[in-house]
């Protein structure tokens, strides 16, 4: 496990895989699991998974955590309370093509926010890598047809997704201000507490509107998946990866989500691969390779 945590690009790749599955789950159970209920129980269960790893650090690090409570609250509100809730709301209304395409704006938003918020400059090769990988995303979501992109129309779900994009860009950059001397598991635990406290009243409001989780093995399994993989492991891996390589480079791995989504569809939905899948995935990998060639301190 220690070797895994010393390989940031592998961590970020696995994160993209887990989050691609999260999008598939969020869309597939939208009728039986309302969005805020899904977000609340995802993070409530993730908290139980995180807590045993965080408690050993509480006694020695709680002072550092308390001293950095402002960024903890900010990160918890954005990363736990915000992004996935906005994405699940978006998936209630928007198409998979629109959601995937808009979600792929995260690296662009992150790079721009990093430039203005922490003064992080982007190397030319990094910028070219972003463009190439975004082109690969466009090829996949448009299925190789330009008219598909030109014909995209925004609906209320797309605006929720744009809010999710802004939210995650802010979260990624804000990791720069995480409290020093706090173990990542204790940090994630504190962020999760903040997020659940925000989501609790919102979930109560959602139920007051008649939106309840429908009992069933499929719905409960979906919630468990979102808690274990995209919630617990995904955030641990992403936070570690971004800390090691920086927000510009780390956020670019979000572009792997459409590629993994294609593979997951082939496996679980028996979809046959097309030529545009190979072209798109090739461009994404090329863009990420170009970006990771730049040598600078994260």
Beta strands, then each sheet from edge to edge (+ up, - down):
end
